[in-house]
């Protein structure tokens, strides 16, 4: 036996709701400005799809049965959602609950990510779910092109081969701070930057990242050679080893204070010429995620 397939649409439900409200097909047709036959056909399609009636006749009126009352309540909820969806898509209101999906490459400092995203998420705490996913920048950008992410944080602007589908906005630009535990800072002395020469240094696993290149260039221009004693994929793990006195780290000056407070580190010195940047990369599309727009606007106002 072939099962009935349930195929509902808003037109079915609009006609059904109007008949339920007015108690007759003719009165509903008059209110909807259509022929009674049109209303009857829509109600028949709806009931045939469900497999049983939603009305019973009481005298000359059509009255909802038990299933009809359930259908009426669900229809009201669907109409409300449809109206809300229309308002959201027209930009007149914000969705009740949103998911914000941000891609964060492994080499972006966690505190820097939090500094950018946390204020927006806190402002919309009751209606946003934040999803942060880590990985290689190339993988994150591929997922962004496929619309699996709403935005990606990056040290670099959009690669030339992706400028047709992606665009970037500079969020943060700062110099570089060199930090270590207070005991090591006292031992190295105050003669910055010369005190960095042969100092134990903690770096990322690869030297290909923009931040590493900026620091390496700045050191090379001054003839300073540090002693790399550890390399780490994870920027938070790198700071944990710095906290245990393993070596000096370089970090964006914009988050210097947070790093010092969280990991108990001291400032050796700042290199304002070693500029590090943070970009927000998003798809080129007419409708931007509203929270991504807020992140961009917050950066523009600073």
N, C-alpha and C positions, 0 to 999 in steps of 0.2 A: 504494500500500500504506500502510495507516494505521500510524504509528509508535506503539510502546508508550510511554505516559507514565509516567515514574518518580515514583511517589507513595509516599514512605516516611513512616512514623510510628514513634514510639517503641514502640508495641505490637508492630508487626511485628518490630522489632529485638530487643525483649525476648524474644519467643518464639523467634526465630531463634537468639539467643545461648544460650538455655537448651537447645535441641535440640543445638547444637554442643557445649555443655559435657557433656551427659549421653549423647549418641550415639543417642538414640531419642525418638520423639514421645511414646510412652507415659510414659517416665520424666520428660520435660519437663512433660507435662500434670500428672503427680502433684505435681511440685515447685511448679507454678504454681496448683494447685488449680482446674483447669479440665478440661473434657472433651478427650480426644485429638482429637476432630473439630475442636474450636476451634483447637487448635495447628496441625493439618494445614491448616486453611483459611487461617490467617495466613501460614504458610510458602508456601502456593500463591500467595496474593495477592502476596507479596514477590517470588517468583521470576517470576511472570507479568509483574509490573511491570518487572523487570529485563530479562526476555527470555531467560533461561537459568538452569539450576539452580546452586545453591550447595553442594549436597551430592552425594556419591556413596556408594553402598552397598558396604560391605566386610563380607561375611558378614552378620551380623544388625545391624550398627551403621551409623549414618549418619555419614560422615566429611566434613569440609569439603574441597572442591576448592580450586584456586588462588584463584578469585574469592571463594569463601566465606571464605578466610582474610583477604583484604583487607577484606571486609565486616565480619568480626568485629573487626578492629583499629579500623576507623572507628566501629563501634557502641560500642566501649569508650570511645573519646574523646567521643562524643556523650553517653553516659550520664554521664560525668564532668562535662561542661559543663552538662548538665541539672541535676545535683545541685548544682553550684556556683551556677547561676542561682537555684534555689530558696532556697539559703542566703542569697544576696544580697538577694533580694526579701523574705525574712523578717527581714532586718536582722541576721542572725547573723554575717555576714562582709562584707568589702568586695570589689568587683570587682577582678580581677587587673590590668586596665588601664582607665583612665578618660579620657574627653575632657571637659575643663572649658571651656565656651564662655562667655566674658564679653564683654558689650558695653560699650564705653567711649566716651562722647561726646567730641567733639573738644576741648571746653574743659576737660576734667579733666586736671590736670598729670600727665605721664607718671611722674614720680617718686612721686606720690601713689598712682597705680595700682600701681606696683611695690611700694611699701611695704605695701600691703594684700594683694596676691596672692602675692608672692615667697616669704614664709615657708611658706605652705601647699604651694606647688609644690615647693620645696626639700625639704620633709619627705617628700613622696611622689614624689621625682624618678624613681624606677625604674618607676612605674606610672601616670603621668599625662601626658597631652598637653594643653598649654594652647593655646587658640585665643582670641586677643583681636581683636575687630573694632571699628573706629571708625566713627563716623557721627553724624548728628543724633540727639538724645535721643528725639525722637518716633519716628524710624525704629527705634531700638534697642528701645523699649518695645513697638512693634508686633510685632517679631520675638520678643520675650519672651512676649507673649500667645500667639503662634503656636507656642511651645515650640521655636523655632529657636535660642534662647539659654538658658543656665542661670541667668544673673543679669546685671544691668546696674548699673554705677556711676553715681551721679547726685549733683549738688549739691543737688537738691530731693527731698522725699518723693514718694510716689506721687500722681499727679494725681487729683483727686476722681472723674473719670469712669472711672478704671481700678481703683478700690479693690475692686471685686467680684472681679477676676481677679488682681490683683497686691498684694503687700505689701512694705513696706520696713523696713530696720533701720539705725539710725544707727551708722556705723562710726567716724567721726572728727569731732571738732569742735575748731576752734582759731581763734586770732586771725589777723591778717594782718601779714606782714612786708614792709617796703619795702627792696629790694635794688638795688645798682648796682655798677659797677666801683669799685675803691678810689680811683682818681684822681677820679672824679666825686663820690664820697662826701666826699673832702677839700675839693673845690671848693664843694660845697653847704653844708658846715659841719655843726655838731652840734646846731643849734637845731631839733630835730624836734618837731612836724611842720611848723613854719613854713618849714623849708628846702625843703619840697616845692612851695611856691608858685611857679608858673611854671617849675618844673623839667621837663626833657624826660621824657616818660612813654610807656611801651609798654603797649598794652592789647589786648584781644581784638577781633576784627573787629566783633562785635555787642555792643551795650551791654545786650542783653536777658538775658544770663546772670546767674544769681544772684550769683556772685562779683563780677562787674562792678558790679552794683547795690549790693552791700554796700560796696564801696570808694568808689563815687561818692557814696553817702549819707554815709559817714563824712567824706569830704573836704568835701562841701557843708555839713555841720553845723559845720565849723570854718572855713568861709569860705576854703578853699584851692582854688585853680584851677591845675591842672597843665596843661602844654602837651603834648598828645598828638602825638607825632612818628611813630608807627607803630601799625598794627593788624594782628593776625595770627590766622588760623584755628587754627594749630597752636601749642600751648603750648610745645613744645620749640623751635620756630623762634623764638618770642618771646624765650626765654632765650638763644638763640644770638646774637641781636642785642644783647641786654643785655650779653652777654659781650664784645661788640665796642665797648662804650661808647656805644651809641646812646641809652640812656635808663634810667630807673628802672622797675622792675617791682614788682607786688604779688603775693604768693604766700602760701599757707597757712603759718603759723608751724610747723606740725607737720613740714614738710619743709624748713624754712629751712636747716638745717645741710647737708643733702644738696645743695641748690641751690648754696650757697656753695662747697662743696668741688668740685662737678662743673664749675661755670661760672666759678669764680674771682671771685665777687661779694662785696661787703661789705654789712654791715647798716647801713642808715640809721636804722631805728627800727621799733618794733612797735606795732600798734594792736590791743590785746586786745579792744576793743569791736566791732571789725569782724569779727564771727564768721563763719567759713566752715565748712560741713558737708559730709560725704560720706556718702551713703546707699548701701546695697546693696539693690537691688530684685529680687525673685524672684516666680515664680508662686505663687499660693495653691493648693497641692496637698498631698496627704497625704504623699507621699514627696519630700523635698527632696534635691537632689544632695548627696552626703556631703561633698564639699569646700566647697560653699557653706555647709553647716552649720558646718564647721570655721572658715570665715572669720567667721561670725557669733559663734561661741563665743569666738574669739580677741579680737574687739572687745569682747565683754561682760566678759571677764576683765581688761581693761586699766583 
